[in-house]
Amino acid sequence: MTVDPRVAPLREALDRAVVGHDDAKQAILLAILCREHVYIEGPPGTAKTRMAEVASRASDLEFFFYQLHRDTRLPELVGDVVLERRQTEDGGELIHQRTLPGGILTAEVCVLDDISRAPGEALNVLLQILNERRFGEVSIPLLTAIATSNPASDEYYNEPLDPANLDRFAVQLRVASLLGGDDQESARSLIDRFVAGEVREEHGTQAVCDRSTLDELYAEIGRAAVPESVKDALLELFRALVVEHGCNETNSLLTDRSFLVKSIKLLRGAAVLAGRDHVTTADLGVMRWMTTFRIPEHVHAQLPELLGKIARDRS
């Protein structure tokens, strides 16, 4: 898969650390370039956290990692709470509470591992921070959050995030194990690398793409041309999902924010990621990452065929 030479070192870092999962790697890179959040769901042992952490650390951004659990408290995510006593003019005392910014409040990129395990109080505030990129009245430097989760089932003791919460994540992925998927070539490659002693648990991933490069790429995303044919194709996709596949407010989350705003940004990002200054209908493939949990699973499974038909009709 072609990537802009400026992004290639990031992709190479991911490829060195993780075998296979090409689709997920590309989606994570897209989210970082577009400064959008990404949600990755899959069973344990499918490299979710590894990919998220390597991509984040290789980006040379201020980084925060946290593994959420049932007893996660908000200060663990945002910084310690400090109580300050102040004397009043009448001799009384006021106790003022403030947060010393830390954690996600000072990070530019963060990995939120097992996000669905977080208790409701901490999760609600966390999702609000992700959505607004603010804490109270203060803006924060956060560009991208990468959240991971096991599937919602009794087997993993997970509660599912509701669709409105998932909507905070423009990019949404479902990953499977190499053994359970169709990528047998990658499964064999992983075995070969282990046999050759090439797979090691390495820490301290080296930064390979600095902030100035990411700023440059982000500016190019805003300038990427979006032809009328692509706009028409996007609307055709939306119409097909609603009219032909029955996606509506009862079973899907197809908001104006997602389809009329975020989708354009991701399409432009896909073009820049591929080294182009304009969007093509081929970039509509990113819509499979936008719709993973926004439309019914059986409809999402048909998305590649639907996108292929739209592209052929417009070629």
C-alpha positions as CSV (number, residue, x, y, z in Angstrom):
1,M,0.0,0.0,0.0
2,T,1.5,3.3,-1.1
3,V,2.2,6.0,1.5
4,D,3.7,9.4,1.3
5,P,7.5,9.2,1.9
6,R,7.1,11.5,4.9
7,V,4.8,8.9,6.5
8,A,6.7,5.9,5.4
9,P,8.9,5.7,8.5
10,L,5.8,5.5,10.7
11,R,4.5,2.6,8.6
12,E,7.8,0.9,8.7
13,A,7.9,1.2,12.5
14,L,4.5,-0.5,12.6
15,D,5.6,-3.2,10.2
16,R,8.7,-4.0,12.3
17,A,6.7,-4.3,15.4
18,V,3.6,-6.1,14.2
19,V,3.1,-8.7,11.5
20,G,0.0,-8.3,9.3
21,H,-3.0,-6.2,10.3
22,D,-2.3,-3.9,7.3
23,D,-5.8,-2.4,7.3
24,A,-5.5,-1.4,11.0
25,K,-2.1,0.1,10.5
26,Q,-3.3,2.3,7.7
27,A,-6.3,3.4,9.6
28,I,-4.2,4.3,12.6
29,L,-1.9,6.4,10.4
30,L,-4.9,8.1,8.9
31,A,-6.2,9.0,12.3
32,I,-2.9,10.5,13.4
33,L,-2.6,12.5,10.2
34,C,-6.2,13.8,10.4
35,R,-5.9,14.4,14.2
36,E,-8.9,12.3,14.9
37,H,-9.6,9.6,17.5
38,V,-9.6,5.9,16.7
39,Y,-11.3,3.0,18.5
40,I,-9.9,-0.5,18.0
41,E,-11.9,-3.6,19.2
42,G,-10.7,-7.1,19.1
43,P,-9.9,-10.1,21.3
44,P,-6.8,-10.3,23.4
45,G,-3.5,-11.1,21.6
46,T,-4.4,-9.3,18.3
47,A,-1.8,-6.5,18.6
48,K,-4.3,-3.7,19.3
49,T,-2.3,-2.1,22.1
50,R,1.0,-2.8,20.4
51,M,0.0,-1.0,17.2
52,A,-1.5,1.9,19.1
53,E,1.6,2.3,21.3
54,V,4.2,2.0,18.5
55,A,2.4,4.5,16.2
56,S,2.0,7.0,19.1
57,R,5.6,6.8,20.3
58,A,7.0,6.9,16.7
59,S,5.1,10.1,16.1
60,D,7.4,12.1,18.5
61,L,4.4,13.7,20.2
62,E,3.9,14.1,23.9
63,F,2.6,10.7,24.9
64,F,0.3,9.3,27.6
65,F,-0.6,5.6,28.1
66,Y,-3.2,4.4,30.5
67,Q,-4.8,1.0,31.0
68,L,-8.3,1.5,32.3
69,H,-9.9,-0.8,34.9
70,R,-13.0,-1.0,37.0
71,D,-11.5,1.2,39.7
72,T,-10.1,3.9,37.5
73,R,-10.4,7.3,39.1
74,L,-10.6,10.5,37.2
75,P,-7.4,12.0,38.7
76,E,-5.4,9.1,37.3
77,L,-6.4,10.4,33.8
78,V,-6.3,14.1,34.2
79,G,-3.9,14.8,37.1
80,D,-3.9,15.2,40.9
81,V,-6.5,17.2,42.7
82,V,-5.1,19.9,45.0
83,L,-7.0,21.5,47.8
84,E,-6.0,25.1,48.6
85,R,-7.1,27.0,51.7
86,R,-7.7,30.8,51.5
87,Q,-8.4,33.2,54.2
88,T,-11.4,35.5,53.7
89,E,-11.6,39.1,54.9
90,D,-14.0,38.3,57.7
91,G,-11.6,35.7,59.1
92,G,-13.2,32.7,57.6
93,E,-11.7,30.2,55.3
94,L,-12.4,29.1,51.7
95,I,-11.3,25.7,50.4
96,H,-10.6,25.8,46.7
97,Q,-10.1,22.6,44.6
98,R,-8.1,22.6,41.4
99,T,-6.5,20.0,39.2
100,L,-2.8,19.9,38.5
101,P,-2.8,19.1,34.7
102,G,-1.3,15.7,33.9
103,G,-2.1,12.6,31.9
104,I,-4.4,13.2,29.0
105,L,-4.5,17.0,29.7
106,T,-0.9,17.4,28.8
107,A,-0.7,14.8,26.0
108,E,-0.7,15.3,22.3
109,V,-1.4,11.6,21.6
110,C,-2.6,9.0,24.0
111,V,-3.4,5.3,24.2
112,L,-6.4,4.4,26.3
113,D,-6.2,0.6,26.8
114,D,-9.4,-1.3,27.7
115,I,-11.5,1.8,27.6
116,S,-14.7,-0.1,28.0
117,R,-13.6,-1.2,31.5
118,A,-13.7,2.3,32.9
119,P,-16.4,3.1,35.4
120,G,-19.2,5.4,34.3
121,E,-18.1,8.5,36.1
122,A,-14.5,8.5,34.8
123,L,-15.6,7.4,31.3
124,N,-18.2,10.1,30.9
125,V,-15.7,12.9,31.7
126,L,-13.0,11.2,29.5
127,L,-15.3,11.0,26.5
128,Q,-16.3,14.6,27.0
129,I,-12.6,15.6,27.0
130,L,-12.1,13.6,23.8
131,N,-15.0,15.3,22.1
132,E,-14.3,18.8,23.1
133,R,-10.5,18.7,23.6
134,R,-11.1,20.8,26.7
135,F,-11.2,20.3,30.4
136,G,-13.5,22.7,32.0
137,E,-12.7,26.1,30.3
138,V,-9.1,25.1,29.4
139,S,-8.1,23.8,25.9
140,I,-5.8,20.9,25.9
141,P,-3.1,19.9,23.3
142,L,-4.6,16.5,22.5
143,L,-4.5,15.6,18.8
144,T,-5.4,11.9,18.7
145,A,-6.6,9.4,21.2
146,I,-6.3,5.7,20.3
147,A,-8.7,3.6,22.5
148,T,-8.7,-0.2,22.6
149,S,-11.2,-2.7,23.9
150,N,-12.0,-6.4,23.9
151,P,-15.4,-7.4,22.3
152,A,-18.4,-6.8,24.5
153,S,-19.3,-10.3,25.7
154,D,-19.5,-12.4,28.9
155,E,-16.2,-14.0,27.9
156,Y,-14.3,-10.7,28.4
157,Y,-16.5,-9.2,31.1
158,N,-16.9,-6.0,29.0
159,E,-19.8,-3.6,28.8
160,P,-20.3,-2.2,25.3
161,L,-19.8,1.5,24.6
162,D,-23.1,2.9,23.4
163,P,-23.2,4.3,19.8
164,A,-23.2,7.9,21.0
165,N,-20.0,7.3,22.9
166,L,-18.4,5.5,20.0
167,D,-19.3,8.5,17.8
168,R,-16.5,10.4,19.5
169,F,-14.1,8.2,17.5
170,A,-14.1,9.1,13.8
171,V,-12.1,6.0,12.9
172,Q,-13.4,2.6,14.2
173,L,-11.8,-0.7,13.7
174,R,-12.5,-4.4,14.4
175,V,-9.4,-6.6,14.4
176,A,-9.2,-10.4,14.4
177,S,-6.4,-12.8,15.1
178,L,-4.2,-13.9,12.2
179,L,-5.2,-17.5,12.8
180,G,-8.9,-16.7,12.6
181,G,-8.8,-14.5,9.6
182,D,-8.0,-14.9,5.9
183,D,-4.4,-13.5,6.1
184,Q,-2.6,-16.9,6.3
185,E,0.4,-15.3,4.6
186,S,0.9,-13.0,7.6
187,A,0.3,-15.9,10.0
188,R,3.1,-17.9,8.2
189,S,5.3,-14.8,8.2
190,L,4.9,-14.4,12.0
191,I,6.0,-18.0,12.5
192,D,9.0,-17.6,10.2
193,R,10.1,-14.4,12.1
194,F,9.8,-16.2,15.5
195,V,11.8,-19.2,14.2
196,A,14.5,-16.8,12.9
197,G,14.6,-14.9,16.2
198,E,13.5,-11.7,14.6
199,V,10.5,-11.1,16.9
200,R,11.5,-9.5,20.2
201,E,9.5,-7.6,22.8
202,E,11.1,-4.2,22.4
203,H,10.4,-1.1,24.5
204,G,11.2,2.6,23.8
205,T,10.1,2.9,20.2
206,Q,12.2,5.5,18.5
207,A,10.5,8.7,17.2
208,V,10.7,8.7,13.4
209,C,8.3,11.5,12.4
210,D,8.5,14.9,14.1
211,R,5.7,17.4,14.9
212,S,6.7,19.8,12.2
213,T,6.2,17.1,9.6
214,L,2.8,16.2,11.0
215,D,1.9,19.9,11.0
216,E,2.9,20.1,7.3
217,L,0.8,17.0,6.4
218,Y,-2.2,18.3,8.4
219,A,-2.1,21.6,6.5
220,E,-2.0,19.7,3.2
221,I,-5.1,17.8,4.3
222,G,-7.0,21.0,4.5
223,R,-6.0,22.0,0.9
224,A,-6.6,18.6,-0.8
225,A,-9.0,19.0,-3.7
226,V,-12.3,17.1,-3.5
227,P,-13.8,16.7,-7.0
228,E,-17.5,16.9,-7.6
229,S,-17.5,13.3,-8.6
230,V,-16.3,12.3,-5.1
231,K,-18.9,14.4,-3.4
232,D,-21.6,12.8,-5.5
233,A,-20.2,9.3,-4.8
234,L,-20.2,10.0,-1.0
235,L,-23.9,11.1,-1.2
236,E,-24.7,8.0,-3.3
237,L,-23.1,5.8,-0.6
238,F,-25.2,7.6,2.1
239,R,-28.4,7.2,0.0
240,A,-27.7,3.5,-0.6
241,L,-27.1,2.8,3.1
242,V,-30.4,4.5,4.0
243,V,-32.7,3.5,1.1
244,E,-31.3,0.1,0.0
245,H,-29.9,-1.2,3.3
246,G,-32.4,0.2,5.8
247,C,-30.0,2.2,7.9
248,N,-31.9,4.7,10.0
249,E,-31.9,6.2,13.5
250,T,-33.1,2.9,15.1
251,N,-30.2,0.8,14.0
252,S,-27.4,3.2,12.8
253,L,-25.7,6.4,13.7
254,L,-25.3,8.3,10.5
255,T,-25.0,11.9,11.7
256,D,-24.3,15.0,9.7
257,R,-21.0,15.3,11.8
258,S,-19.9,11.9,10.6
259,F,-21.0,11.8,7.0
260,L,-20.9,15.4,5.9
261,V,-17.9,16.7,7.9
262,K,-15.6,14.0,9.3
263,S,-15.9,11.9,6.2
264,I,-14.5,14.7,4.0
265,K,-11.6,15.2,6.3
266,L,-10.8,11.5,6.3
267,L,-11.1,11.4,2.5
268,R,-8.6,14.2,2.2
269,G,-6.4,12.6,4.7
270,A,-6.4,9.3,2.7
271,A,-5.3,11.3,-0.4
272,V,-2.4,13.0,1.5
273,L,-1.4,9.7,3.1
274,A,-1.1,8.2,-0.4
275,G,1.0,11.2,-1.5
276,R,-1.7,13.0,-3.5
277,D,-3.1,16.5,-3.4
278,H,-6.6,15.5,-4.5
279,V,-9.2,12.9,-3.5
280,T,-10.3,10.1,-5.8
281,T,-13.2,7.7,-5.6
282,A,-10.7,5.0,-4.5
283,D,-10.3,7.0,-1.2
284,L,-13.9,6.1,-0.4
285,G,-12.5,2.9,1.0
286,V,-11.9,4.9,4.3
287,M,-15.7,4.8,4.8
288,R,-15.3,1.2,6.0
289,W,-13.4,2.6,9.0
290,M,-16.0,5.2,9.7
291,T,-18.9,2.8,9.7
292,T,-17.7,-0.2,11.6
293,F,-19.9,0.4,14.6
294,R,-22.2,3.1,13.0
295,I,-24.2,0.7,10.9
296,P,-25.4,-2.9,11.4
297,E,-22.6,-5.5,11.2
298,H,-24.3,-7.3,8.3
299,V,-24.5,-4.1,6.3
300,H,-20.9,-3.2,7.1
301,A,-19.8,-6.6,5.7
302,Q,-21.4,-5.6,2.3
303,L,-19.6,-2.2,2.2
304,P,-16.6,-3.2,0.1
305,E,-19.0,-4.6,-2.6
306,L,-21.2,-1.4,-2.4
307,L,-18.1,0.9,-2.7
308,G,-16.8,-1.1,-5.6
309,K,-20.1,-0.7,-7.4
310,I,-20.1,3.0,-6.9
311,A,-16.5,3.3,-8.1
312,R,-17.3,1.2,-11.2
313,D,-20.4,3.3,-12.0
314,R,-18.3,6.4,-11.9
315,S,-15.2,5.2,-13.7
